[in-house]
Amino acid sequence: MFPGYVRTEPLRTIAGKGQNRLADSTKTVSPKKSTPIPRQSLAAAVLERLRDKILSGELREGEQLRQDAIAAEFQISRIPVREALSHLAAEGLITIVANRGAVVSALSPEEIMEIFETRAVLECHMLRCAIPNLRPADFEKAEGILKQFEESLEKDSEVKSWGSWNWSFHSTLYAPANRAFMLSYIKSLNINCDRYTRLHLVFTRDLHRAGQAHRELLEACKTRDPEIAAAALWKHITEAGEYLKQFIQRHREQHS
């Protein structure tokens, strides 16, 4: 062996050892299959129940939501209740008030109109982006949802499902825009509007108007012209907002 010679292993051997060490390391830190966390599922169930009570009007504007009372009603701890209230606050359905805790949000007619205006801006942009990507299967799906929505409007027993059918129809037209964050935000705005829209339909029974507006929107989308579709959607949302604003104002004056 020559002076100063340092024996080295072939690169292939070193690489092989490195791969073996990596494999051993991977085996060591490989994540185990997670098991469901019951408390999160429970919080989701509480969220759904409370949201439905607010949207149906069972929990009225300004009504206080006490964590201990809700926990006692559902026979659970306060932790999932607290998580559910946090979600409702993020959706705008409740407000956390100093010294009162959580109360059901009460939107003024002007705030309701502002939400509809915000919806119009965002949803029209979404639809413009979605139109080039809409396929025949999307139109078929929207048509099927619209038929079920119209059928539900004829049944008082289906009042609770009106909002979900409405969102299913709209989101089917928006989804091809591939803007998940914006779609999620728009969904929150729709949820906040749902209780007022539902109240309006229950009292006025103006069901044909609701169905016809969606029919016109779907036909506009089938033209595949982004501007024609956006114009129909803008008209649909802003007219609904103005109509609802006036209805809520009259309704509160009559019941004040």
C-alpha positions in Angstrom: 0.0 0.0 0.0 1.4 3.4 -1.0 2.3 6.0 1.7 -0.5 8.4 2.3 -3.0 6.1 0.7 -6.4 6.2 2.3 -8.6 3.2 1.5 -12.0 4.3 0.2 -15.1 2.2 -0.5 -16.6 2.2 -4.0 -19.3 4.8 -4.5 -21.7 2.0 -5.3 -21.1 0.5 -1.8 -21.4 3.8 -0.1 -24.6 4.6 -1.9 -26.0 1.2 -1.1 -25.2 1.7 2.6 -26.8 5.1 2.4 -29.9 3.7 0.9 -30.1 1.0 3.5 -29.8 3.6 6.3 -32.5 5.7 4.6 -34.7 2.7 4.4 -34.2 1.9 8.0 -34.9 5.5 8.9 -38.0 5.5 6.9 -39.2 2.4 8.6 -38.6 4.0 12.0 -40.5 7.3 11.3 -43.3 5.8 9.1 -46.5 7.4 10.4 -49.1 5.0 11.8 -52.7 5.1 10.6 -54.6 7.7 12.5 -57.7 6.8 14.4 -60.7 9.1 14.4 -60.9 11.7 17.1 -64.4 11.5 18.6 -64.3 15.0 20.0 -63.8 16.6 16.5 -66.7 14.6 15.1 -68.8 15.7 18.1 -67.9 19.3 17.5 -68.9 19.0 13.8 -72.3 17.5 14.9 -72.9 20.3 17.4 -71.9 22.9 14.7 -74.5 21.4 12.2 -77.3 21.3 14.8 -76.7 24.9 16.0 -76.3 26.2 12.4 -79.6 24.6 11.5 -81.3 26.2 14.5 -80.1 29.6 13.4 -80.9 29.2 9.7 -84.4 27.9 10.6 -85.1 30.8 12.9 -85.4 28.6 16.0 -82.5 30.6 17.4 -83.4 34.2 16.8 -81.4 37.3 16.1 -79.8 38.6 19.3 -80.5 35.4 21.3 -77.6 34.5 23.6 -75.9 31.1 23.2 -74.7 29.8 26.6 -72.0 27.1 26.4 -73.2 25.4 29.6 -76.8 25.3 28.5 -75.9 23.9 25.0 -73.6 21.3 26.6 -76.4 20.2 29.0 -78.9 20.1 26.1 -76.6 17.8 24.0 -75.2 16.0 27.1 -71.6 16.7 26.2 -68.7 18.7 27.6 -68.2 22.4 26.8 -65.1 21.7 24.6 -66.9 20.7 21.4 -69.5 23.4 22.0 -66.7 26.0 22.2 -65.3 24.7 18.9 -68.7 24.8 17.2 -69.3 28.4 18.4 -65.9 29.4 17.0 -66.9 28.1 13.6 -70.2 29.8 13.7 -68.5 33.1 14.5 -66.2 32.6 11.5 -69.3 32.1 9.3 -70.8 35.3 10.7 -73.8 33.6 12.1 -73.0 34.5 15.7 -71.1 37.4 17.3 -69.0 37.3 20.4 -70.1 40.2 22.6 -68.3 41.4 25.7 -70.0 40.3 29.0 -72.6 38.4 27.0 -70.7 35.7 25.2 -72.1 34.4 21.9 -75.2 35.8 20.4 -77.0 35.2 17.1 -75.9 37.9 14.7 -78.5 40.4 13.5 -77.7 41.9 10.2 -79.3 45.2 9.2 -81.0 45.5 5.8 -78.0 47.6 4.6 -75.6 44.9 5.7 -77.7 42.2 4.0 -77.5 44.2 0.8 -73.8 44.6 1.2 -73.3 40.9 1.5 -75.3 40.4 -1.7 -73.2 43.0 -3.5 -70.0 41.3 -2.3 -71.4 38.0 -3.5 -72.2 39.5 -6.9 -68.7 40.7 -7.4 -67.0 37.5 -6.4 -69.4 35.1 -7.9 -69.5 36.9 -11.3 -65.7 36.7 -11.4 -65.8 33.0 -10.5 -68.4 32.3 -13.2 -66.3 34.2 -15.8 -63.3 32.0 -14.9 -65.5 28.8 -14.9 -67.3 29.3 -18.2 -64.4 28.1 -20.5 -64.0 25.0 -18.4 -67.7 24.0 -18.1 -68.4 20.7 -19.8 -71.7 19.0 -20.9 -71.5 16.9 -17.8 -71.4 20.0 -15.6 -74.6 21.3 -17.3 -76.3 18.0 -16.8 -75.4 17.9 -13.1 -76.6 21.5 -12.7 -79.9 20.6 -14.4 -80.4 17.7 -12.2 -79.8 19.7 -9.0 -82.1 22.4 -10.2 -84.9 20.0 -10.8 -84.5 18.6 -7.2 -84.3 22.2 -5.9 -87.6 23.2 -7.7 -89.3 20.0 -6.3 -88.1 20.9 -2.8 -89.6 24.4 -3.1 -93.0 22.9 -3.4 -92.8 21.0 -0.1 -92.9 22.7 3.3 -91.2 19.7 4.8 -88.1 20.5 2.6 -87.6 24.1 3.9 -84.4 23.1 5.7 -82.9 21.8 2.4 -83.5 24.9 0.3 -80.2 26.6 1.2 -78.1 23.5 0.5 -79.8 22.9 -2.9 -79.3 26.5 -3.8 -75.6 26.3 -3.0 -75.2 22.9 -4.8 -76.6 24.5 -7.9 -74.4 27.6 -7.8 -71.2 25.8 -6.7 -71.6 23.3 -9.6 -71.3 26.2 -12.0 -68.4 27.8 -10.1 -66.2 24.7 -9.4 -64.6 24.5 -12.8 -63.0 27.9 -12.1 -60.6 26.0 -9.8 -60.4 28.6 -7.1 -60.9 26.6 -3.9 -60.2 29.5 -1.4 -62.6 31.9 -3.1 -65.3 29.2 -3.4 -65.0 28.5 0.3 -65.4 32.2 1.1 -68.4 32.5 -1.2 -70.0 29.5 0.5 -69.7 31.3 3.9 -71.4 34.4 2.5 -74.2 32.1 1.1 -74.7 30.5 4.5 -75.0 33.9 6.1 -77.7 34.9 3.6 -79.6 31.6 3.8 -81.6 32.3 6.9 -83.0 35.5 5.4 -83.6 34.0 2.0 -85.4 31.1 3.7 -87.5 33.4 5.9 -88.5 35.4 2.8 -89.6 32.4 0.8 -91.6 31.0 3.8 -93.5 34.2 4.3 -94.0 35.3 0.7 -94.3 31.9 -1.0 -92.6 33.5 -4.0 -91.2 30.2 -5.1 -91.7 30.5 -8.8 -89.5 33.6 -8.8 -86.7 31.7 -7.2 -86.9 28.8 -9.6 -87.2 31.0 -12.7 -84.1 33.1 -11.8 -82.0 29.9 -11.7 -83.4 28.7 -15.0 -82.4 31.9 -16.7 -78.9 31.7 -15.2 -78.4 28.2 -16.4 -79.5 29.1 -19.9 -77.1 32.0 -19.9 -74.2 29.8 -18.9 -75.0 27.4 -21.8 -74.2 30.2 -24.2 -70.6 29.8 -23.1 -70.2 33.5 -23.2 -68.6 34.7 -19.9 -70.1 38.2 -20.1 -73.7 37.0 -20.9 -73.4 34.5 -18.0 -72.0 37.1 -15.6 -74.6 39.6 -16.5 -77.4 37.1 -15.7 -75.8 36.2 -12.4 -75.3 39.8 -11.5 -79.0 40.5 -12.1 -80.0 37.4 -10.2 -77.9 38.2 -7.1 -78.4 42.0 -6.8 -82.2 41.8 -7.5 -82.5 39.1 -4.8 -80.5 41.2 -2.4 -82.6 44.4 -3.0 -85.8 42.4 -2.8 -84.7 40.7 0.5 -83.4 44.0 2.0 -86.9 45.6 1.5 -88.6 42.4 2.8 -86.5 42.2 6.0 -87.0 45.9 6.7 -90.8 45.6 6.4 -90.8 42.3 8.4 -88.9 43.9 11.3 -91.1 47.0 11.3 -94.2 44.9 11.6 -92.8 42.7 14.4 -91.0 45.4 16.4 
